[in-house]
Amino acid sequence: MSSDPEQPSPVTPFAPMVPDGSHGGLLERDPELAAAAHAVDELVAGATAGGPVRGGILVYRGEAGIGKTTLLREIQRTARDRCTVLTARGGETLTSVPFHVTRQLLQPALDRFDEEDVRLLCGGHFDLLAPALGLAPPPSASAAPADPQGVRDGLAKLLERLADRLRDRPPVLLVDDAHWADAESLAWLDAFTRIRRDRRLPALVVLAHRPLSEGPQRTGVPAVLAALADRAVVTLGLHALTLDATAALARETLGGHADEPFCRELWSVTSGNPYETVELLAKARDRMLEPVAGSASLLRGLGAEARGGGLVARVEELGVGPTQLARAIAVLGADSTPGLLASLAGMSPTEVAEHAELLRQARIVTTRADREAQTGRAQGKPTVPDAVPGTEDASTPTTTREPTHPEPALPEPALPEPALPEPALPEPALPEPAFPESAHPEPTHLKPVHPGAAHPSPAHLEFAHPLIASAVYGSMSPAARTALHGQAAWVLTAAGHGPAAVSRHLLEVHPDEDQDVVAQLRAAAVEHLAVGAPDAARRCLERALNEPPGPDAYATVLYELGCASLLTAPAATVRHLSSALDLPGLGDDLRIDATYRLAQALAHNNQLREAARVLAAEAARTPPGTDRRRLQAANFMYEGFQAVEEDGPARSRRLADLTAHFTGADNSERALLTVRGFDAMMRGEPADEVVRLCDLALVDGIPARGLGWTDPTWGFEIPSLTGIAYAFSDRPDQAGILFTEAVRAFEISGWSGAHLAFAHTLLGLVHRRRGNLPRAQHYLEEGLRLADRVGNGLPVHWDTACLLVDTLVARGRTAEARSVADHYSFGPPWPGAIVLPDGPSVLGRLLLAEGRVEEAVDTLEAAAEALVGRGRHHVVWAPWPLDLARALAPTDPDRAAGIAAEARAHAERIGTPTALGEALRCTALVADPPEARRLLTEAVAHLAASPSRYEEARAHLDLARATGSAAALAKATELAAACGASLHTPDAVTARASFHPPE
C-alpha cells in the first residue's frame, strides 16, 4: 500500500489490560502493533515455507515523545522468539558519522560468525566492506577511494546473504530516530530495499522517525526517508493519548481516586504526549501530589520540568558534578564510557559513578544494565546467553583480532524507571541480541575496530530520552559547547581513536589556525573516502580550509577537497581545483594531477571545450616528457569527444603527426596511441591501421599496468577507447575480452555505479556488432538499470539508450525503441559530447522504422552536416548515408545514388567486411536489377566473412527479394532467428530492388 502521505491510526478506547497480553499493555497502539504483527507473520511464513520471501518496510512517524521507541521495543519483544532482531538508533550529534547506524545493525549480527563466514557473507568484497562496518581499519592513504555506490551495493548484498543464512530466524531491522541516521546508512537501507523489484524483501525493515518537512524539494536524509516510505507496506502516524487514556493512566499510577478535573488538566498540560504524561505523573507521585481538582493547578508548573529548560533545571538541581557529567555525555554521545567521561569531565572514576547514579535516579540517564533489567530478563524471558562480554573500556579501541572472546550479551532497549504502566512512550534503543545461543554457537574471531554503540559496555551511559539529550546539549553556551568538543577530540585521540572518530568533534570547534587540527581533519577525510563516504570527507576538508591551513598547505587541501567531491559534485570540484591551480604550493606532480582531474570534472559537467582548453594550457607550460604527454592525451581525447568542433581535421593531423613514431614505449605513448586509434576509426581510416594502433597501445593484448580500468592516474576512458575502436573494426572478440575484464575489475573494486553501467553498455555494443541482439539488449538494459540508480541525464544514459534503440529497431521492436527514446529523451537537443554510436544517425533509423520519412531525412541530413565537416566517415559508427539513401531512393534516386556511391568509397577505404557489405547493400538500392543482384551477391559474401550476423541476415533477405531465391530467403530466416531479429516487419522505405521480378 502506498504510504505517503501517512495514514493516521484510529483512536481506540483505552483498555488497561489486553486479555491475551499480546500487545504488552501499550495504550492505543493496537493498529500499529497489528500492522507489525502481520508483517512479522508474513516474513516468518515465507521463510518457513521455503517459498518467496515476504519482508518489506514499515514506517512509524510521530513527534518527539509520542512513543515511537516503546512501540519498536514491543515489536522487538514480540518478534524475537521467531526472528533475528537487530536494532539501531540515530543520534542528533552523530549524523556526521558515516555508517554509524549500519554498524549498530550489522556488527552484532556478524559477531556470531567466524572470519571465514564473514568473508563469505561479504561475497568477495571483504576489503571493501569491512572498513565501513568497522571490522577492519581503512586502507592506506595511497589506496583509491572506495566507490560509494559499490559500498552501498556490497552492504545490501551482504544483508541479503545474511538473511538467507538466517532463513530459520529471518532478520527484523528496527531503526529508531531515523531522522538522525547518518546519510550513508540510510542510502544503504535504500539500496537494500530496492534489491527486489517485486518489493519482497528477505527482511523486515521498521523505521521510526519524526514527521518530515513538507514539499517536493526534499534533499538528503528527508528525501531518502520519503523514498523509503513510498515503498513501505504501510506508513502510520502515531497519535497522542486521548483524554480517556490519560485519565486511566493517571488512576493506575496515582490511585483510582484521581478525579476528572485533575485528569483533564493533566491531558491539557501534556497535550496527550506519552513521554510528558509519564514524566509528569512520576513527578506528581514523587511529590505525593493528591490527584484531585485542588492539585490540578500545580501540574502546569511540574510539566514545564519535562521539556526544554525544565529538563535542564532538573539536571542543574542535582549539582555541579552531575551537570558537568550530563554535558560530557551530550558531547560524547555514543562514546560515553566511564573512562572517556572521566577524562572529559575532569573527574575520578568514583566521581563519575556517583554522579551517574544521581542522574539515573532522576531519570536523566540510563545504562545498559538498566535496560537489561527491564527487558526480557525482567519478564522472565532470557533472550541471550547469560555470558556477557568483558567490561573493557570502549575508550581503548581494538585494532587486532583476538583468538576468541566470550559470547556477547547484546542489549535490548528498555525504559528507565518509574515503574508505571507503559503507554506508547519513547525510549532509548540499543542493539538487540543478534540470535539466541543455539543459532550460531561459534564465537567470532573478528573483533570490531570501531565498536562504538554497537558493542557498549554495561556501564555505557546515554540519556533516557532524546528530548533530554537535546535539551542538555542546547543549554550550553556556544563557547562552552565548542570548547567541550575540542577537549573531546583530544581525549579520543589520546585514547587511541582514529581521525575519523575524532573528526565529528573537530567539525564543531572554532577555527584557530591550528595545524594539528588541519592534519587531523585531512587524515579523517582520507579514512572517510576509504569507506565510501565522500560527503563526510568533504565536510572535513571544508572545515580544514576554515582553520585555515598554512600557506604551504592551503593549495594542497583545496586539491584534496576537489578530488573528494569529484564523483558527487563536479561543479564544486571545478571550483576547488581551479583555485588550487591558481595558488602557489602545489608540487609538479600534484599540479599535473590537479589539471587532469579538473578536466575530468569539467567533462563530467558537460564542459568539454573548457576541459580541452585547460589541458592545452597546462601542457604548453609543462616540459617535454611523460607529464606533457599525459596532458596531451587527455586534451586530444576531450577535443575529439566534443559534439561540435571548429577544426576536427586539423586536430586529427596534429595527433597523427605527434604519434607517428610512437612504439608504445611507456604509458603516455600508449595513451596517445589509443586516442589516435579511436580518432582514426571515427575518420574512416583503414581498419588495419586502426587495429595496428590499438595493438601498440596494449601489452600482450591487455592494458598495460597503470592503464587498467580502475587506475586513478589515467581513468577508464583509455581502455574504453581501445575496445570501441576494435568493435567498429570488425574485431569484436578483442573488444569483448577488454570489456569483460572491465566488468570484472569494476565489480572487484566495488565500482557499481556509472563505471559498471558503462562496462555493461560496452558489452552490449560487442553483442550488437556480433548480431546477438537478445544478449545485447540484456546488457544494455542492465546498463540503464545501473545508471538509473546513480542519477539522470548522465553520459552513460545517452550511449546506452542510443545502442538500445538501435538494437530494438534491429529486432523489429519499433514501439519498444520509441518508448526507450522517449523515456531517456533521446533526441535533440543533443549533449555536448558525441554519442556511442552516432546519435542522430540512430534516431533517423528509428524514424524510418516508424514511417516518419520526412523527419528521418531531416535528422539524417543534420547528422551528415555535423560529421562530414569534421572528416568523420565511418559508415558503421555513423550509418547516416546508408539510411538516407534508403529514404531518398523512392523519390530522389539520383541523389540517393550519389550518397550511396560516396558511402561505398568510404567503406572501401575502411576495408572491413561489415562496412563493405553494408555499403554494397545500399548501392544495390539504386542499381539496375542485374547490377543490384550482383551487388547483393557480393554484399552477402562480404558479410558472411564478417562477425556481423544480423547485417548478413538483412543482406540475404535483400537478395531473396531481388532474385526470388528460396534458398536466400531460408538463409535469411535462419540467420534472423539466430540473431533474435524479426525480418517480417516490413521496412517503412522499400528498396526499388524489392519490386524486381524474381529470376
C-alpha positions, 0 to 999 in steps of 0.5 A: 500500500502506498504510504505517503502521505501517512495514514493516521491510526484510529483512536481506540478506547483505552483498555488497561489490560489486553486479555491475551497480553499480546500487545504488552499493555501499550495504550492505543497502539493496537493498529500499529502493533497489528500492522507489525504483527502481520508483517512479522507473520508474513516474513516468518511464513515465507521463510518457513515455507521455503517459498518467496520471501515476504519482508518489506518496510514499515514506517512509524512517524510521530513527534518527539515523545509520542512513543515511537521507541516503546512501540519498536521495543514491543515489536522487538519483544514480540518478534524475537522468539521467531526472528533475528532482531537487530536494532539501531538508533540515530543520534542528533550529534552523530549524523556526521558519522558515516555508517554509524547506524549500519554498524549498530545493525550489522556488527552484532549480527556478524559477531556470531560468525567466524572470519571465514563466514564473514568473508563469505557473507561479504561475497568477495568484497571483504576489503571493501566492506569491512572498513565501513562496518568497522571490522577492519581499519581503512586502507592506506592513504595511497589506496583509491577511494572506495566507490560509494555506490559499490559500498552501498551495493556490497552492504545490501548484498551482504544483508541479503546473504545474511538473511538467507543464512538466517532463513530459520530466524529471518532478520527484523531491522528496527531503526529508531530516530531515523531522522538522525541516521547518518546519510550513508546508512540510510542510502544503504537501507535504500539500496537494500530495499530496492534489491527486489523489484517485486518489493519482497524483501528477505527482511523486515525493515521498521523505521521510526522517525519524526514527521518530515518537512513538507514539499517536493524539494526534499534533499538528503536524509528527508528525501531518502526517508520519503523514498523509503516510505513510498515503498513501505507496506504501510506508513502510520502516524502515531497519535497522542493519548486521548483524554480517556487514556490519560485519565486511566493512566493517571488512576493506575499510577496515582490511585483510582481516586484521581478525579476528572478535573485533575485528569483533564488538566493533566491531558491539557498540560501534556497535550496527550504526549506519552513521554510528558504524561509519564514524566509528569505523573512520576513527578506528581507521585514523587511529590505525593501530589493528591490527584484531585481538582485542588492539585490540578493547578500545580501540574502546569508548573511540574510539566514545564520540568519535562521539556526544554529548560525544565529538563535542564533545571532538573539536571542543574538541581542535582549539582555541579558534578552531575551537570558537568557529567550530563554535558560530557555525555551530550558531547560524547554521545555514543562514546560515553564510557566511564573512562572517556567521561572521566577524562572529559569531565575532569573527574575520578572514576568514583566521581563519575559513578556517583554522579551517574547514579544521581542522574539515573535516579532522576531519570536523566540517564540510563545504562545498559544494565538498566535496560537489561533489567527491564527487558526480557530478563525482567519478564522472565524471558532470557533472550541471550546467553547469560555470558556477557562480554568483558567490561573493557573500556570502549575508550581503548579501541581494538585494532587486532583480532583476538583468538576468541572472546566470550559470547556477547550479551547484546542489549535490548532497549528498555525504559528507565524507571518509574515503574508505571504502566507503559503507554506508547512512550519513547525510549532509548534503543540499543542493539538487540541480541543478534540470535539466541545461543543455539543459532550460531554457537561459534564465537567470532574471531573478528573483533570490531575496530570501531565498536562504538554503540554497537558493542557498549559496555554495561556501564555505557551511559546515554540519556533516557530520552532524546528530548533530554539529550537535546535539551542538555546539549542546547543549554550550553553556551556556544563557547562552552559547547565548542570548547567541550568538543575540542577537549573531546577530540583530544581525549579520543585521540589520546585514547587511541581513536582514529581521525575519523572518530575524532573528526565529528568533534573537530567539525564543531570547534572554532577555527584557530589556525591550528595545524594539528587540527588541519592534519587531523581533519585531512587524515579523517577525510582520507579514512572517510573516502576509504569507506565510501563516504565522500560527503563526510570527507568533504565536510572535513576538508571544508572545515580544514580550509576554515582553520585555515591551513598554512600557506604551504598547505592551503593549495594542497587541501583545496586539491584534496577537497576537489578530488573528494567531491569529484564523483558527487559534485563536479561543479564544486570540484571545478571550483576547488581545483581551479583555485588550487591551480591558481595558488602557489604550493602545489608540487609538479606532480600534484599540479599535473594531477590537479589539471587532469582531474579538473578536466575530468570534472569539467567533462563530467559537467558537460564542459568539454571545450573548457576541459580541452582548453585547460589541458592545452594550457597546462601542457604548453607550460609543462616540459617535454616528457611523460607529464606533457604527454599525459596532458596531451592525451587527455586534451586530444581525447576531450577535443575529439569527444566534443559534439561540435568542433571548429577544426576536427581535421586539423586536430586529427593531423596534429595527433597523427603527426605527434604519434607517428613514431610512437612504439608504445614505449611507456604509458603516455605513448600508449595513451596517445596511441589509443586516442589516435586509434579511436580518432582514426576509426571515427575518420574512416581510416583503414581498419588495419591501421586502426587495429595496428594502433590499438595493438601498440597501445596494449601489452600482450593484448591487455592494458598495460599496468597503470592503464587498467580500468580502475587506475586513478592516474589515467581513468577508464576512458583509455581502455574504453577507447581501445575496445570501441575502436576494435568493435567498429573494426570488425574485431569484436572478440578483442573488444569483448575480452577488454570489456569483460575484464572491465566488468570484472575489475569494476565489480572487484573494486566495488565500482557499481555505479556509472563505471559498471553501467558503462562496462555493461553498455560496452558489452552490449555494443560487442553483442550488437556488432556480433548480431546477438541482439537478445544478449545485447539488449540484456546488457544494455538494459542492465546498463540503464538499470545501473545508471538509473540508480546513480542519477539522470541525464548522465553520459552513460544514459545517452550511449546506452539508450542510443545502442538500445534503440538501435538494437530494438529497431534491429529486432523489429521492436519499433514501439519498444525503441520509441518508448526507450527514446522517449523515456531517456529523451533521446533526441535533440537537443543533443549533449555536448559530447558525441554519442556511442554510436552516432546519435542522430544517425540512430534516431533517423533509423528509428524514424524510418522504422516508424514511417516518419520519412520526412523527419528521418531525412531531416535528422539524417541530413543534420547528422551528415552536416555535423560529421562530414565537416569534421572528416568523420566517415565511418559508415558503421559508427555513423550509418547516416548515408546508408539510411538516407539513401534508403529514404531518398531512393523512392523519390530522389534516386539520383541523389540517393545514388550519389550518397550511396556511391560516396558511402561505398568509397568510404567503406572501401577505404575502411576495408572491413567486411561489415562496412563493405557489405553494408555499403554494397547493400545500399548501392544495390538500392539504386542499381539496375536489377542485374547490377543490384543482384550482383551487388547483393551477391557480393554484399552477402559474401562480404558479410558472411566473412564478417562477425556481423550476423544480423547485417548478413541476415538483412543482406540475404533477405535483400537478395531473396527479394531481388532474385526470388531465391528460396534458398536466400530467403531460408538463409535469411530466416535462419540467420534472423532467428539466430540473431533474435531479429524479426525480418517480417516487419516490413521496412517503412522505405522499400528498396526499388530492388524489392519490386524486381521480378524474381529470376 
